[in-house]
Amino acid sequence: MTDQASQSLLDERYGKGRKRTLDKRLGWVVGGAAVLTGLAFVLFGGWQQGSDLEFKDLHYSVNSETSVTVDVQVTAPADATVVCAVEALSTSHGTVGWKQITIPPGDERTRRFTSTMITTSPATTGRVRDCWELTGEA
């Protein structure tokens, strides 16, 4: 068998090399476009979804079998009224005390508050569960 005959058999069986190269290039172009689209979505979508509201527990103290104090720091726009839900938890992580605190607008973005709450049974910890910006005040 000659080289040309062998090549013809190979081309017939597997296709021509030029077609595979085109398929490979098309795959790279489509893959690159998908990566760029995903990257653009993550970068620009994340900026629009970002929140100016952050909160964190600073300290808690169990005062007695029926009382817990929690110190919280909230960062929000200075002109925003913020509401935070603070809770006390038992050893089994059940809620044994809960309080909603309203933080009025202030001069600073970062504000700190301390909340003491009554518990229904002994607590082992206190924490801020969630905070949100109050909108549409009456």
N, C-alpha and C positions, 0 to 999 in steps of 0.2 A: 504494500500500500504506500502511496506517495504521501508526502507531507500535505499537499493540497487536498487529497482525498481524506486524510485523517482530520484535517481542519474542517472540512465540509461535514463529516460525520459528527464532530464535536459541536459545531455550530448548530447543526440540526437538532442534536440532543439537548444542548444547554442554552442555546440562543447565542446571538452575536454579542461580543464584548462591548460594543458601542451602546447597545440598549441597556445593559446592566449599569454602565457608567451613568447614563441619563437617569435611571431609577435611583441610583445612589445619590446623585446630586439633588434630585427632587426631594428625597428623604431628608437630606441635610437642611435644605431650605425650609421645608415644612416644620421640621424639628426646631430650627432656630427661631422661626416666627412664633411658634408656640411658647418657647422659653421667654422671648421678649414680651409677648402679650401677658404671660403670667407675671413677669417681673413688674411690668407697668401697672397691673391690677393691684399687686401687693403694695407697691410704693404709693400710688395715688389714692387707692381705695383706703389704705390705712390712715392717711392724713385726714381724710374727710370724716372718718369714723372716730377719730381720737376724742378723748374727753379731757376737759380742763379740771375735772373733779377727781381728787385723790384723797384717800384717808388711810390712817394707820394707827394701831394701838401703840401707845407709849408706855403705859404701865397699868397694872391692876393691883388691887389689894382686897383681900377678903377681910372685912372688918369684924364680922361675927358670923354666927350661923344663919343670920337673916339679912345680911347686908354686904354688898360688894361695891367698890369704887373703881371706875375706869377712867383713865386719862387718854384722850384721843386728840390727834392732830389732823386737821382738815385743810386741804389746799383747794381753793375754788376761786372764781372771779370775785373780786372784792365787793361788787355790788349785788352778789347773789345771796339769797336766803337758802340755807342748806338744812335738810332734815336728816338725822342719823338715827338708826335703830341700834341700841346697845343692849347686850344680853349677858346674863350670868349663866354659866353651865355647871352641871353636876359632874361627878366622876364618870358617869355613863354618857356624858356629852349631851344630856337632855337639858332643855332650857328651863331654868328655875327662877329666872327674873328677866324682865324685859322692859325697856323704856324707850320712848321716842323723844329725841331732843331736837329743838329748832334753834339753829344758829343764825342770828340776824346778820345782815350785811355789815361789813366793817371797813376799816382803813387798809387792812393788809389782806393779801391773798391767802396767807397761811394763818389759820386760827387754831387755838387750842381750847379744849373744854374738858371739864371733869364732871362726871355724873355718878351719883350714888344711887343705887337701886335696892329695893327690898326684895328678898328672895323667899320662895315658898318652902325651900329646904336648903340644907348646906350646899354652898357652891364651892368649886375649886378654882374657877377662873372667871374672868370677865373680859369681854371684847366688843368691838364695834362690828356689827354684822353687815351693815350696808349704809351708804349715804346717797342722797340724791338731791338735785337742785329743785327747789320749790318754784313752780311756774304757775302763772294764772292766778295770783293771789286775789282774794275778794276783799 
